[in-house]
Amino acid sequence: MGESPHTVTTLPTARRPGCPFDPPAGLIDARRHGPISRFTHLGGKPGWLITGYDLVRSVLADSRFSSRKELMNVVDFELPPAPPGEFLLMDEPQHGRYRKPLVGRFTARRMRLLTERVEQVTADCLDAMDQAGPSADLVTAFAKPIPAIIICELLGVPYEERGSFQAQIETFLNGETDEEELMAAYTATQEYLAQLVAAKRANPTDDVLSDLTDSDLTAEELQGVALILLSAGFDTTANTLALGTFALLQNPAQLAALRADPALADQAVEELLRYLSVAKSFMRTALVDVELGGQTIEAGTTVVLSYNMANRDPERFADPHVLDLRRQHGGHVAFGHGIHQCLGQQLARVEMRVAFPALVNRFPTLRLAVPAEEVDLRAETADIYGVKSLPVTWDV
């Protein structure tokens, strides 16, 4: 029997005033008491909150913990299984059936081959900013269009349909949409993807989704896979680009270092991923009793894995709440770990390695156009943390 654990009443969500990049204060406090705490899910079910880096990685690599949606014991009613193709909420062998056909299409080598196209898209965005300036909302002018264009091209979404599809994705990921609007956006997205899959089967083109039509996946399964890839490939990178720029503007010495040293780009991206962790947390359910961090996680109990706190764990990272682009990394978990580690992580890295240096060098006087405390942040209830808009200006 382990020591009596620290207890957190509910999952902490309030960030400290003036600290938009730090995890919620309650998470930081919980980690001070140890890497694992008891807490209660919003639906009233007892659970565990894991804030320690080593324990988070341990659970993510442990097949005794399930990703299956229908096993998430967080509410007082049964959840349905994940829809066909949405493999993030599945275990093996179903998870592997969907993921394996994709792995070869998202290798580091293949994503590096996209560098020239990412550079072109980034330059186009910066040219448009320059021509419309000297002010812009960096979210709509820079952070959103770069990953949206690239992931839509990879999956074969026609350019003229990108805008409406992007708006639908944002509606059900922003954390503030009411249930009626959420369902309307989800239904519209599924209808669109059904049409897209049918079009690719009838007339395949040079893209990932067309390639998958040769597999044994059904039309409904292809829709689910496309939804996962499009939403993950767009929203996480867009918010990291916007929030990352905000963080750099608030840390002028770090921004100057990136501008002065192009070779720093790789380290800078890894540090921003660690520091921001826009995909804040994920859940797993114990399939059997598991001893973890001196505590017994009973079978059927759902644990919350705090990625943003694991990436700020002082036992893993020195001065974890400091943004240091020259930090020598020991491996953050911003992309997860284990069999569910983010499939598109190499694509995200390519986009960020190109976009951040290009922005800060193109606009050497870039700065916020509003006080930092007036920057409109996404709700903590959003699946992905970030900024809604980032007004910036520069000298001409």
N, C-alpha and C positions, 0 to 999 in steps of 0.2 A: 504494500500500500504506500503510495507516494505522499509527499507533504500536502497539506490542505492548499488547494490552488487559489490563486487570485480570482475574483469574480467580477465580471463586467456585466452590468444590468442588461444593456442592449448594445448592439454594434455601434461604436462611436462614429459619428459622421461630421461633427462640427470642427472645422479647421480654425486655428487660432487667428484672430484678427491680424491682418498685415502679414500673414504667412501662407500665401496661396499655394505654395509648392510643397509644404510639409504635410505629412499625413495628419489626420485628425488628432487633436491633442489627447483624446482618450486612448487612442492606439499607442501613442508614445508612452503614456503613463502605464498602460497595460504591459508593454515590453519591459519597463523598469522593474515590474514585479516578477518577471519571468517570461519564458517563451510561449507559455500556454495558459489560457484563462478559461474559466467557465463563463458562459453567457447564454442569453435566451434569444432565440430567433424571433423576428417580428410576429410570426404566427403563434408564438407562445411555447414552441417546442424547445427543450433544453439542448444546448450544443456546446461546442468548444471553439474558441478563437485562438488561432496559432499565429504568433507574431515573430517567432524566432526563425532566422534564416535556415539553420540546419534542419529544424523540424519541418518547415515548409517543403524543402527539397526532399526530405525523407518521405513525406506523405505522397508527394507527386510521383515518386518512383516506386510506390508500394501498391501492388495489385490487390492488397486487402482493402484498399479504399476505392470506391466506385465513383465514376462520373455520371452514372445513369440518372437522367432527370426524374424518372418515376420513383427512384429510391431516396430522393432528397426529402429528408424528414424535417421540414421547416414550417409546415402548416397543418391544420387539423383535418385536411381532406387529402385524398390520393391525387398525386400529380400524374398526368398522362406521360407516356414515353415520348422521347424526342421524335419529331417528324422525320420521315425517311430522308437520309442524306445529311442531317445535321449532326455530324459525327463528334462534335465537341462534347456532347451530352450522352456519349455511348462508351461502353467498354469493349475489349476484345471479345469475340472476333469481329463484331459488327464495325467497330471503329476502324480496324485495319482494312476492312473491305473497301471503305470509302477513301481512306487516306493513302493507301499504297499506290493506286493509279496516279496520284497527284505528286508524290514525293519527287520523282524524276523531273518533273516540270518546274520545280521550285528550288533546284540546287543552287548553291552559291555561284557555281560557274555560269549557269544559265542566267541568273539574275545579274551577274556582272556584265554579261553581254548586253543588258538593257541600259547600261550606263549612258551611252551616247543619246539614247532616246530620252532618258530622264533629264540629261543636261539640256536638251532642246526644249522640252516642256517647261523646265525651270526658267530658262532664258526667255521664253515667250511670256511667262507670267511676270517676270521682272521687267521686261520691256513694256508690257501693258501698264504695270504699276508706275513706271517712270513717266510714261506718256500722260497718264491721268493725274499724276501727283501734283504737288509734293505731299500728299497724304493718302492714306488707304486704310481699309480694314484688312489687316493681314490675314485674317481667317478666310475671307471670301476671295481675296486677290492672290493668295499664295499657298496657304496651308491646305485648303480643300482641293483646289483644282489639280495639283501635282499628283497626289495619290489616286484621285478619282479618275483622271485621264489614263494613268498607267494601268490600273487594275481593270478598267473597262476595256482597254485595248487588249490586255492579256486574255480576257474572257470573251471578247468579241461583242461587247455592247456597242451598238452604233453610236457614233459621236452625238448625233442630234437627239438621242434619247437619254444621254448621260445626265442632263440636268434634272429631269423629272424623277429619274430613278434615284439620284443622289438625295433629293429632297425627301423621298419616301423612306430611305434608309435612316436619315437623320431624325425623322419623326418618331420612329420606334426605338431609337437609341438614346435620345436626349434626356430621359429620366423625368420629364415634366409633362409628357403627353397624357391626356385623360384616356380612359379605357376605350371609349367610342372612337376617338381619333386614332388611337393606337391600332385597333383592329382594322379600321378602314385602310390605314397605310400598309399594314401587314398583308391584307387581302389583295390590295392593288399591286403590291410587290410580287406576291405569289402568282397573280394572274399574268403580270408582265413576264416573269421568269418562265412560266409555262409556254408563252408565245415564243420567247427567245429560244428555249430548248427545241421546240418544234421547228423553228426556222433553221437552227444549226443541223438538225437531223435531215432536213430536206435539202439544205444547201450548205454543207460544211465549208468553213473558211479557216484561215491560219490562226487558230486561237485554242486556248486550253479547253474551253467548253466543247468546241467541235471535236477535238481529239477524244474527249470522254464519251462522245456518242458512239464510238466503236467498242466501248466496254459493255459489260453485262448490266450496267446500271439502268434502271427504269427511268422514264421521263420524270416521275415524281421524285425519285432519288437524285437525279441530276439537278432539279430545281433546288433541293435542299443543299446540295454541295455548292451550287452557284451562290445561294444566299449567304452561306458561311464565308465564302471567299470574297465576295463583293463587300459585305459589311465589315469584315475584319480587315480586309486590304485597304479599305478607305478610312474608316472612322478612327482607328487607333493611330495611324500614321498622321492623319490630319491634325489630331489633337496634340500629338507629340511635337509636330512642327510649330504649331501656334503657341502652346504652353512653353516649349523649349525656347522660342524666340523671346517670350516674355521673361523667362528666367535669365537669359543672357543679357537682356536690357537692364535687368535689375542687378546684374553682376558685371559691371563694365570692365573690370580687370580680366575676367574670363573671356568676355567678348573680344577684347583687344588681343588676347593671346591667340584666339582662333583666327582672327583676321591676319595676324602677323605670321602665323605658322601653318601653312596649308597641310603639312604632314600631321597636324594635330587632329585632323577631321575624324579619323577612326576612333581615337580615344574620346574625343568630345561626344560623339554619338553614344558610345557605351555609357559614359557618365551621365548624359542627359536621360538616357533610358532608365538608369538606376535611380537617379535623383527624382524623376517625375513619376514613373510607374503609373501611367494613365489607366492601364487595366489593373484596377486596384486590388481585386480579390476574386477568388474562385472557391467553389465548395466541393467537398468530397464526403461520401458516406461510408462509414465502416461496415464491412461485410461480416466481420467477426470481431470479437473483443481484441483490442490492440493496446499494448503498453506503449505509451508515447510520452516522453518528457516527464517520466515519473508518475504519470496518471494512466488510468484505464479508460480508454474510449470504448464504450459498450457498442456491440453490434447494433446497427440501425441508427446510430447517432451521426448527425451531419456536422462536419467541422468547416469553419470558414478559414481559408488560407489568405492571410493579409500579405499580398505581394509588395505593396508599398512600404509596409513596416519591415518585412524581411530585407528589403533593399536598403533600409536605414538601420539595420541591426548593428549596434556598436561593437558587438563581439565579432562581426565579420568585416566591417568597414570603419576605419579610423575617421573621426569627425564626420559621421554619416550625414549630418544635416548641412554640411558645407558642399557647395558645388565646386568641384575641382577637376577641370578638364584634363589635367595631367595625372589623375589618379591611376595607379596601376591596379587593374581590376582583378578581383578574385572570382568573377562570374556572378552577375546579377540574375534575378529570376523574372525580369520584366517580360520575357517571352515564355515564362513557365519553365517546366523541366519534365523529363520523362516522355512517355509515348504521346502525350498531348502537347508537347512543346510546339510553339507557334510555327505552322507550316510556312508562313510567308515572312519569317524573320529576316531572311537574306534580302528579300525585296525591300522591306522597310529600311534596312541598313543602307542599301544603295541609294534610295530616295533621300534619306537624311544626310548621308555623306556628301551628296551633291548639293542639296538645297541649302543647308545651313551656311556653308562657306560662301556659296554664290550670293546669298542675300546680304550677308554682313560686308562682303567686299564691294558689291554693287552700290550699296547705300551706306557709306562710312559714317554718316551723321544720323543714321536711323535712331529714333527715340520714340517713346510713348507720346501720344498726342493728348492723353488724359492722365490725371494722377493714378498711380498704380492701384490705389484702393477703389477706383471707379471702374476698373476692368471687369467686365461682366463674365463671371465664372459659371461653368456648368454646375448643375445641382449635384450634390454628393450622391444622390440616388441614381444618377446616370450610370450605365454600365461602364462607360469610359469617361474619365475626368478630363477637363480641359477648359478652354475659354470659348464663350459664344461669339465674342468679337474682340478684336485687338486693334484699336485705333492707333496708327503710327504716323509719324511725319519725318521729314528730312529736309536738309538744305539743298537749294538748287543753285 
